[in-house]
């Protein structure tokens, strides 16, 4: 029975997301498209008039973190047992409609570009080499500006 308990501990569903720090910074941005509608803000409609379209303002968010050193149960979690991370984000607290996977345990920062101007809410999880994903980290909030 003791052997079963040890195996269970090693395969717990939730990995420790210890000391995940997300540092968010906004970067200016703008359209880099070669589409005349995006760059010029207007397009010839084929008639005698011109239709004006506003270019969407975008920015970016940079996040950084430290890998967890332990699982939820306190067991050590070496980097060799981490497969990567997942960044979840959205425009409403607690509702993360977008996901960015990071398939490298040694990565400790990422910049998410081309975010429309607005307020974003970010959380992160850790994924181990067995595919088990931790619970969400604490939520971080960033106002993205152009």
C-alpha positions in Angstrom: 0.0 0.0 0.0 2.9 2.4 0.8 4.2 1.9 -2.8 0.8 2.9 -4.3 0.7 6.0 -2.2 4.2 7.1 -3.4 3.2 6.5 -7.1 0.0 8.5 -6.5 2.0 11.4 -5.1 4.3 11.5 -8.1 1.5 11.6 -10.6 -0.7 14.2 -8.9 -2.8 16.2 -11.3 -1.9 19.5 -10.0 1.7 20.8 -10.2 2.8 23.5 -8.0 2.8 26.9 -9.6 5.0 28.3 -7.0 6.1 31.9 -7.2 5.0 32.7 -10.7 5.6 36.3 -11.2 4.1 37.9 -14.3 5.6 41.3 -15.2 3.6 43.0 -17.8 4.7 45.9 -19.9 2.9 47.5 -22.8 4.6 48.3 -26.0 3.4 50.7 -28.7 2.2 49.2 -31.8 0.6 49.8 -35.1 -0.3 48.0 -38.2 2.5 46.5 -40.2 0.1 45.2 -42.9 0.6 46.0 -46.5 -3.1 46.1 -47.0 -4.1 49.7 -48.0 -7.2 49.6 -45.8 -5.0 49.0 -42.8 -2.4 51.5 -43.6 -4.3 54.3 -45.2 -7.7 54.0 -43.5 -9.7 54.2 -46.7 -10.5 52.2 -49.7 -12.1 53.0 -53.1 -15.5 51.4 -53.1 -15.7 51.4 -56.9 -18.3 54.1 -56.9 -18.0 57.8 -56.9 -17.3 58.0 -53.2 -14.7 56.7 -50.8 -15.4 54.5 -47.7 -13.3 55.3 -44.7 -12.3 52.5 -42.3 -10.4 53.3 -39.0 -7.2 51.3 -38.5 -7.3 49.1 -35.4 -4.9 50.2 -32.6 -2.8 47.4 -31.2 -0.1 46.9 -28.6 1.6 44.0 -26.8 2.1 42.6 -23.4 5.4 41.1 -22.1 5.2 38.5 -19.3 7.9 36.9 -17.3 7.9 34.2 -14.6 10.0 31.8 -12.5 9.5 28.1 -12.9 8.0 26.4 -9.9 10.4 24.4 -7.7 7.8 22.1 -6.1 4.5 20.4 -6.7 1.4 21.3 -4.7 2.2 18.4 -2.3 5.7 19.9 -1.6 7.6 17.3 -3.7 10.5 18.7 -5.6 9.8 19.6 -9.3 13.1 19.8 -11.3 13.1 21.6 -14.6 13.6 18.2 -16.3 10.1 17.2 -15.2 8.5 20.4 -16.7 7.4 20.1 -20.4 6.3 23.8 -20.6 3.7 26.3 -19.7 0.4 27.7 -21.0 -0.6 31.3 -20.9 -4.3 32.0 -20.8 -5.7 35.5 -21.3 -8.9 37.4 -22.1 -10.6 40.7 -21.8 -12.7 39.7 -18.7 -11.4 38.6 -15.3 -11.8 34.8 -14.9 -12.7 34.3 -18.6 -9.6 33.4 -20.7 -10.7 32.9 -24.3 -7.1 32.8 -25.7 -4.2 30.4 -25.0 -0.5 30.5 -25.8 1.4 27.3 -25.3 5.1 27.4 -24.4 6.8 24.0 -25.0 10.1 24.7 -23.3 10.7 24.5 -19.5 13.6 26.9 -19.8 11.6 29.7 -21.2 10.9 32.4 -18.6 9.3 35.2 -20.6 7.1 35.9 -23.6 5.7 38.9 -25.5 2.2 38.6 -27.0 1.9 41.0 -29.9 -0.9 42.5 -31.9 -3.3 42.8 -29.0 -6.1 45.2 -29.7 -6.0 48.1 -27.2 -7.8 47.3 -24.0 -7.6 45.6 -20.6 -6.3 42.0 -20.5 -6.3 39.4 -17.7 -3.5 36.8 -17.7 -3.0 33.5 -15.8 -0.5 30.7 -16.3 -0.2 27.0 -15.8 2.7 24.6 -15.7 2.6 21.3 -17.7 4.8 18.3 -16.6 6.4 15.7 -18.9 3.4 13.4 -18.4 1.0 16.1 -19.7 -0.5 17.0 -16.3 -1.4 20.6 -16.0 -1.4 22.7 -12.8 -4.1 25.0 -11.6 -4.1 28.7 -12.6 -1.5 31.1 -11.2 -2.7 34.3 -9.7 -4.3 36.6 -12.2 -2.3 39.5 -13.6 -4.0 42.6 -15.3 -2.5 44.8 -18.0 -3.9 47.7 -19.9 -2.6 47.5 -23.5 -2.1 50.8 -25.2 -0.9 51.6 -28.7 
